[in-house]
Amino acid sequence: MDCVKDRSMSHLLSLRVPAIVVLAVSIFSAQSPGRAQGGRLHHWVGTWATVPVARCPGRPAGQGPQGKAFGPCDSQGQSGQAAPAAASQNRPAPPAQAPLPILNNQTMRQIARTSIGGDRVRVVLTNVYGTAPLKIGAAHVGLREKDAAIKAGSGRALTFSGNPAITIPPGSVMVSDPVALAVPPLAELAIDVYLPGDTAETSSPITVHAGTGSLQTNYISPSGNHAGAPTMPVKETTLAWFFLARVEVSAPPEVGAIVALGDSITDGSQSTANTNNRWPDHLARRLAAQNIKMGVLNAGFSGNRILEDGTGVSALARFDRDVLAQTGVTHVIVLEGINDIGMARDNTLPSAADIIAGHRQLIERAHAQGLRIYGATLTPFEGAFYWSPEREAKRKAVNEWIRTGKAYDGVIDFEAAVRDPNNPTKVLPRFDPGDHLHPNDAGYEALANAINVDLFRAARDRTSTRQ
């Protein structure tokens, strides 16, 4: 049953809250039109994306450098940030994270699952959190066959402004030159990146997506350049994506992209690894099944908050880079605020009003760019390590505003999709993997099923004409 109500509203122009300086230099919006095909002008649209965060080689994957959202890596390998303790034996603490691998003259084959397809593709690499230049010796893209193998005939070497090897300056991204490759929707791409240097030789953080929601096996070779190998030799694996920002395909002008802005629930924590059971994945499946050609870009990461930095920068600080700069974006779904509530512990701030004010800022900034933006209600979390009756009251107040405040263009009622009707402060047992905070695979599917996909039909005809 759809739990979305769409409503029209006046889009007020507003000044955007400025992003922090370290991120401002990273914004690269590739909205330019592509080539004409069959008399129609195609443009670039994101088919896959992930949120980059700052991490240090050899550190726990869920912690930033020196325990902060960004900054230099120290030489002692100390994270400076302990995992939150459980409030009681009935409220489990978040799981410990494995350390990130150190890369030294090795090739990574990383897997990205598309949402929409196209006949041309390009890849965006990122060094946004690096404090030193990042050398890329070679890069390659192909369709994955199985494990670390690619399908015969699908491999394409990537160049950047015509160069097969590049150096990405600190704080920057690089967009590959387009390659002709028939990319189906819901396909697995294998993206190779050869790193001739040593990621641990400086104090520079590395730009990765790592944590409890990555949940995709990626492959690391022995020493050497193995980019484009039909079956890449594998020394070790990791669940993190290294130096990848997004993948784009050439699409007709009416095709847009939906950005899912959120925390670990959007990132897919507690879903089954290598099965693509995050709620944005399920949404992409639903859209494809109904021939609604819209990219779905996952802009969630574990621990994210609207107002404050944590394991990464806040939603307000990253909104330009992770939402507005996404190629072809037309719609945004926001599921944010549960960590603002829970991580505050027993502090009175942020209040529900503070969190609502943060939501209003996201809405104004989306509307200033002609985007439609939908608010998702916060799901129940009684039993989680940071639940309390006072925090539950904040969640209810935020949800009441999302439902009745008429600030969002529509409401997606995720709470109604997964709550236990007999215990409405809890998730239904069949959707609870045991931490009482994140859904399991079935719960994520229930969230996606709560979205009215009709909101995205002929999307570009009903929203902005941004290219």
Buried (B, 14 or more C-beta within 10 A) or exposed (E): EBBBEEEEEEBEEBEBBEBBEBBEBBBBBBBEEBEEEEEEEBBBBBBBBBBBBBBBBEBBBBBBBBBBBBBBBBEEEBBBBEBBEBBEEEBBBBEEBEBBBBBBBBBBBBBBBBBBBBBBBBBBBBBBBBBBBBBBBBBBBBBBBEBBBBBEEBBBBBBBEEEBBBBBEBBBBBBBEBBEBEBEBBBBBBBBBBBBBEBBEBBBBBBBBBBBBBBBBBBBBEEBBBBBBEEBBBEEBBBBBBBBBBBBBBBBBBBBBBBBBBBBBBBBBBBEEEEBBBBBBBBBBBBBEEEBBBBBBBBBBBBBBBBBBBBBBBBBBBBBBBBBBBBBBBBBBBBBBBBBBBBBEEEEEBBBEBBBEBBBBBBBBBBBBBBBBBBBBBBBBBBBBBBBEEBBEBBBBBBEBBBEBEBBBBBBBBBBBBBBEEEEBBBBEEBBBEBBBBBBBBBBBBBBBBBBBEBBBEBBEBBBEBB
